[in-house]
């Protein structure tokens, strides 16, 4: 089961929350963006992994190009990205960051 989030002009937190909710339901989630929204999709995944779900892993990143008809009727190539994020499969060890692996002094 997987969800899909189309990234556009909304605030970053909207996409992070949508991904978080999909992951909490046990699904993988795919963020899709094109053009200027690509950086927002990458930022959303980084925020999700850094702030809310540290154990989330990026399963795949696909890059491509679509032809979009511009306002003057010409077809213009636009870059696209598709990022799939999921929780680790059961039984797989969770990767820990260097900061969380350090022991606290007693």
Secondary structure, 3 states (H helix, E strand, C coil): CEEEEECCCCCHHHHHHHHHHHHHCCCEEEEEEEHHHHHHHHHHHHHHHHHHCCCCEEEEEEEEEEEEECCCCCEEEEEEEEEEEECCCCCCCCCCCHHHHCCCCC
